[in-house]
Amino acid sequence: MTKKTNQDIGLVWFKNDLRLHDNESLCNAIATGMPLLFLYCIDSNLYRPLALGFRKAGANRAIFLKQALEDLKTRLENKGAHLVIEYGMVPAIIEKYVNNYSITHIFAEQEYAWEELLQMNAVKKKITGKAELLTYWGKTLYHKDDIPFKINEIPLTSKAYRIPTGNQTEVREPFLEPSEIGGVVTINSKSFPSFKTLGFNEKEIAAVETFVAGGETEALKRLHYYTFESKLLTGYRWSRNKSLGMDYSSKLSPYLALGSLSPRIIYQKVKQYEGLVKKNQSTWWLVFELVWRDFFTFKGMRMGNAIFKTEGFTKKKVDFENDKNLFERWCNGNTGLPFVDAHMRQLNKTGYMSNRGRVNCASFLVHDYKIDWTWGAAYFESKLIDYDVSANWMNWHMQAYQIWYTNPIHQSLKYNAKEFIQQWVPELSKINDERIYIPWHEESSQIELNGYPKPAEIFSKWTRSINKILAALRDT
């Protein structure tokens, strides 16, 4: 970094690092001793309508972001600083602040995904010769400079990445939350813009509610609850594939997505838990999920924008049928497959879906409806409050081209999804036996479906699972 002068003012540009704990760019900015201005830019492109019929980021994500930013603003104000929130074209916003406040140094987290890198390059062009942009890596559990692979050599399988990395790499110590923050005294906080400014109407906002409340404060509460308060972590390995309720999995992914929670803080908490409560397959598995998240991030960096294309980085050629009516049925949770529909309706309402739901909904769209997987990935991007660019697009790519078909009838029976379906598909809420998984079947002819649709097609690959359900019904 160039040597500062007495007139230097630093800009801390928050992006997907909406926290005070373990924030290297924030800590380095404070260490300079210069007065600091704290800024978050809401990209006006983020909420634009797509040709597929929905926004790039929907109301769930907008609400969750507002919650996270309001919490960050409060936490900064408690330490004598302020958060300015601006809406518009990000490069223009950064340039305006550099010019208006004579900013000499900008501190920010490094980017890694295609669109974000393009945006960072545009920012650099705007500020060249005016301010120095200093970036720090804060996305992953293992620092990208510490892993035993160059980015262009990241293995293609998680095991080939995970084992050498785990054996040869240490997790860095988290940065402590600053006790004091020197904000520019003449700058006051600027609040989140109205949802109308973002392009949403009242009906869109009223139709949804976030699955969890956003922000660093809630993130740290959830981490403590899932570990030492409830000790639910001990059973994570065996409960993580369920769908109903708050306690079957950690629910930390939304906080990781916006950077309200650091993966290194989660790791630190798990290690403390192993020492004081219990070390078992569940504690290993939660760390494994963080390592898997790292792998997708680094692999996504290696593959570049190929992860957003239909043929993917594997360059597969598939003749998708892309029936728009079927896609709309899937989006709205009206496929006639209760296990799929319950998860899609939950996603639309809350911005969240279990891991098991994501696997089944993706598999059904790609392999049964034969819809281009990028349509589904874009829809998930629009809705998920835990949207992570690498995890989302790489998981969809895997579901389309690299892993086996998932049978939604079998899965609904295997994971005993009756109560979950009853909650999210109220048309079927009074069905109290296994007929709820196949409500269209002739064995269910006396059931009132209350307008619930029949599947567009009954596939022969479901037959074995359907017969298993019928046998169970006859036995009872």
N, C-alpha and C positions, 0 to 999 in steps of 0.2 A: 504494500500500500504506500502511496506517496505521503510524504510528511505533511501533516496538517498545519494550518496557520491559525491565528486567533480568530479569524473570520469564518472558519470552516463550519458548515452545518451538515450534519449527516441525515440521510433519509433511510429509515428502516422500512423496507417494502415487504409487507406480509403477503404471502400467497397461500400455499397449502402447508403452512406452519403456524397455525393460529393458536399459539401457546406461549407462555413465558418460561416453562420448564424445558430443559434440554434443547435450547434454541441457540445454536452456535452463531448465526448471523446477528441475533440480538445481543448476545454476550460480547461479541467482537466490536459491535458498534458502541456499546456502553464503555468498553475498555479504552476507547480512544479519548474519552473525556469531552468530546465535542457535544454541543447541544443537538438533540435528535428530534426529528419529525417522524411520526409513525403513520403509515399510509396503507390502506387496502384499496385496490382497484377492482370494481365489479365490471367485468368485460361485457359490453353491450352485445357482443356476438353470442354470448353464452345462452341466452334465452330466445334466440331467433327460431322461427318455425322452420321445420325441415320438410322436404318434399314428401316424406313418408306420412305426414299428417300430424306430427306432434313436435314439441319444442326440443331443441338440443338438450336443454336442462329444464325440467318441469317445476311445478309449484312446490312439490316436496323438497326438492333441493334448494329452492330459493328460501323457503321458510327455515330449513336447517342451517343454511349459511347465515341468515339473519341472527338466529339464536347464538351461533358460534361467535359472530362478530360483536354482538352486544355484550356477550360475556367477556371477550377480550378487551373491549373498551372499558368495561367496569374494572377489570383487573389492572389495566394500565393506569386508570384514574386513581385507583387506590395506592399507586406508587408515585403519583405526582406527574403522570404523563397523560397524553391524549391520543386518541385514534381518529384519524380523518378517513372517512369512507367516501369514495368517489365512484361515479358510474359513467361509463363511456368507453372510448377506444383507449386501451391501456397505454400504448406508446405516447399518445398525445397527452394523457394525464401526467405521466412521468415527466415529459418534457416541460409541461406547464409548471410543475412544482420545482423542477431544477431551475428554470428561469426566474420564477417569482420569488424564490427564497434563497437564491444563490447556493443551491446544494452543490457540494463538492464531492461527496462520497455517498454511494448508495449501497446498502447492505441487504442481501437477499439470499434466499435458498436457491440452490442450483436446480435447473429444470432438466428433464430427461426424455419427455415425450414429444412427439413430432410437432403438434400445433404450438405447444408451449415454447419449444425451442425457436420456432419461427417468430413468435412474439418477442422473445428475449433478444433476438437479432435485430428486430425492428426498434426495440428500445435502445439498444446500443448505438444504432445509427442516429437516433434522435439526440443522444447526449454526448456524442463524440466531441472531445475538446472542451466539454463543459464540466462533466462529472465522471468520476471513476466508479465503475460497477464492480463490486466485490461479492462473490457468491460462495456459498458454503454448502456442502452436502449434508442433508439431514433427513432423507427419505427412508432409509433402510436400517435394519437391525445391524448388519455388518457394513462398515464404511466401504464405499466402492474402491477406495485406495488400498484397503487391507485384504481384500479377497484374493485368492491365488490364481485369478484369471484376468486377462485383459478383456474389455467389453466385447471386442470382436472375436474373442475365443470362448465366450460363455458356452458351456455344454448345452446340448439340445434336450437332455433329460434332467429332471430334478435330482435324481440320485447321483449322477455324475457331477453335478454342481455341489450338492449338499454335503457329501461325505468329505471331499477334500477341503471344502470351506470350513466345515465344523472342526476338522482336525488341525487346520493350520491358521485359523483366524480367531482372534479374541474380540468380544464385544467391547467397544470403547465405553469408558465411564460417561454417564450423562452429565451435561452441563447443569449446574445448579440454577434454580430460579433466582434472578437478581433481586436483591433486597431493596435497591433504590434504582430509579430510572430517571435520567436527566432529559426531560422533554423540553422543547422550545416553549418558553413561557408565554409567548404571544399567540400560540396556536391553541384553539379549542377543539374539542371533539366534534366530529360531524357524523350524524346518525345515518343508519341504513336508509336508503331511499324508499319511497312508497312502492308497493308491489305494482301499482298502476304504472309507475315510471319504468319498471322492468317489463311491462307489457302484459301483465296478468289482470284479469277482471276479478271482481269479488267472488263470483261463482267458482272460479278455478281454485282460489285460495280456501274458500269455505269447504270445498269438497275433500280436502286432504288434512292429514295430521301426521306429524313425524313420529316414527316408531319410538324413538328416544329423544330427549331434549338435547340440543346441541351445546357445545362449548367446553372449554377446558375444565371448568369447575365440575360439570356433570361427568366428564370423562374420568377425572380422578376419583370421584365418588363411585362410579361404576366399577372401576378397577379394584378399589378397596372392597366393595361389596362382594364382587365375584370371588375374591381371594379370601382375605382374613375374616371378613364379617360373616359371610354365609358358608364359606369353605366349599362352595360349589365346584371350584376348580378340581377337586379330588375326583369328581365323577365326569369331567368334561369328555374324556375319551369315549364314554359309552352313551352320552346323552346328546352329543353334538349334531346328530342327524335327525333330531326331532324337529317339529315345526311349531308346536303350540306353546305359548307362554314366553316369559322373559328369562327363565332360568336354565333352559336346556343348553345354551351356549353363552359365550362371554359377552356378546353384543358390543365388542370394542371396535369392530370394523368401521362404523360410522365416524368414530373419533379419530381413528388412524387416517381416514380418507381426507379429512380437512386439516390434519396435523394438529388437532386439539390434544392429541396424546402421542407421545413418542414411543416407538417400538422398544427403545432401550430402557425406558421406564417400566414397560410391561415385563421385559426380560428381568430387570432388577427385582421387580416384585415377585416374579415366579421363583427366582433363586432364593429370596427370603422365605417364601412359602415352603419351598422344599426343605429348608433348614429348620423351620420352626413348626411346621404342620405335617406335611407329608410329601415325599417324592415318589411319583409313580408314573404309569404310562400317560396319565392325563396331563401332568405338568410337562412331560416331554413333548406331548402332542401340541400343546399351545405354543411352545417355542418352535416346533416344527412348522406350524402355520405361519409364523413370522418369517422363518427361513424360506418357505415356499413363496411368500409375498416378495421377498428379496429376489428370488430366482426369476419370477415373472417380470419384475422391474428391470433386471439386468438383461434378461433375454429379450424383452421388448426393446431395450436400447440397442441391442445388437441387430434386431430385425428392422428397426426403423418404421416407416409408414406402411410396410408390407402387412403389418398386423391389422390394418383397417380395410384391406382389400378382400374381395370375395374369394379369390384363389389363395389368399394367405401367403405366409412365407414358405409353405410347403408346395405352393403352386399347383394345387389340386384343381382339376376341372370337373365340376359337377353340374348337371343340367337341372338347376332348381326350377320349379314350376311357378313359384311366386304368385299364387292366387291371392289377390288383395283382400277378397272377402274372408278367406280363411285367416289371413294375417290379422284382420280386424277382430275376428272372433277370438283369436288368441290374446290380443292386446286387452280386450274387454273382459276376459275370463268367461267366455261363453262357448267353449269348445265342446261341451257335453261330457268332458272328462273331469269329474269332480276334484280329483287330486291336483290337476293342472289349474283348474279354474279357481280353486280356493287360494292357491299361491299367487296367481296373477291378480286377483282382487285384493289380496293383502298388499301386494306391491303397489297397486294403483292408489290405495288409500293411505298407506303408511310410508311408502318409500323403502320398504325392507322386505326381504324374503330369506328364508333359511337356505343353507347350502343345499340341502336335499331338494328343496323346491327349485332352485336355480338349475340344478342338473336335469331334473325331469322336464321342466318347462322348455329348456333349451333343446333337449333331445327330441321332445315331441314336435317342436316347431320345425326343426331341421330334417328329422328322419321320417316323421309321419306326415306332416303338412308339406314337406319339401320346399320350405321357404329359405331364401338366402340368409345365412346365419348373421350377416352384417346388419340385416333389418332388426333381428332380435337384439343384437349387441347394442345397436343405437337406441332401441326402446328401453333397455335396461339402463343405459347411460342417462336417458331422460329422467328416469324415475328414482333410481337408487340413491339414498342418502349416504351410502357407503361406496359410492362410485369411485373406483380407482382405475385409471385408464389402462394400465398394464393388466391388472387382475381381471377386469371385465373382458377386454378384447382377447386376451390370451386364453381365458377359460372358454369363451365361445368358440374360438378357433379349435381348441382341443376337442370340444364336444362335437364339432362338425366333422373333423378330419382324423382325430387321433385316438379317441377312446370309443368304447362299445355303446350300443344302443341301450337306453334305459326304459324299461317297460312301466308305464305309469299305473297300470292296473296292479301289477305285482308289487310295485313300490308302495302304493296306498295300503295294501294289505300287510306288507312286511313291517311298515312303520306305524301300523294301527292308527290311521289318520282320521278316524270317524269324527272325533270331537273337533278336530281342526276344520274339517269340511263343514260340519254343522255350524261352526262359528262364521265362516266366510261365504258359505253358499246357503243362505237362509231358506231358499226354496226346498232344500232337502233336510232342514233342521230337525224334522220329526221322525226321520228314519233312524232307527236305533239298532240296526244290524248291518251285516256286510252288503246288503243290497244297495247301500249308499254309494258303494264303489262302482256299481254297474246299474244305475237307475233306469237305463233304457231297455234293459233285458226283459224278455217275456216273463221271467220269474218275478219281475218287479211290476207287473202290469196293474196290480191293484193299488200301487202307490200313487198318491197325488204329487205330481212334479211341480205344480204351481208355475208353469211356464218355463221350467228349466229345459234347455234344448237337448236334442239328441245329437250324438256325434255325427259329423259329416260322413264318416266311414268307420265301420268296425273292422279293424285289421286282424288278419288271421294270426299274427304273431301275439295277439292278446289271448288267444283261445285257451291256452293252458292255465293262465291265471284266472280267467273267467270260470273255467271248470272247477278250479280249486275253491273259489268262492261259493259256487253252487253246491259243491259237495259239503262244504261246511254248513251251509244253510239247511241242507237236507238232514244233516246229522243232528241239528238242533230243533 
